[in-house]
């Protein structure tokens, strides 16, 4: 039996990224009765990134697409935090293994429970080479 090493993979500008960990939750879960608005949404977006603060500069927040419904601003209903492994950003290192990055995004529900195709499209231009963390033999 072959052991899987990823949940799925996506193609982005720098190459193939392997998703190895994914946390999904409902964007407005636990909200009090009433409706969300810009202030609540700004808080939710900031809090999603803040929840992974130990990743520091190695966290990328995909800007969410905000929509309007009956005069209220809405975020996509599912918020996601995924750990991706990808190609090295180093051009001269002989001991590199891979690079990694924590990515946070909002999306529509997806039947497979993983990354919605629209979210993959939004991730295509992640500035991977600028912010991914290099994992080499010397920093393991």
Secondary structure, DSSP 8 states (H G I E B T S, - for coil): ------SEEEEETTEEEEEEEEEEEETTTT--SS---HHHHHHHHHHHHHTTGGGGGGEEE-----EEETTEEE--SEEEEEEEEE--S-SS-SSEEEEEEEEEEEE---TTSS--HHHHHHHTT--HHHH-EEEEGGG-
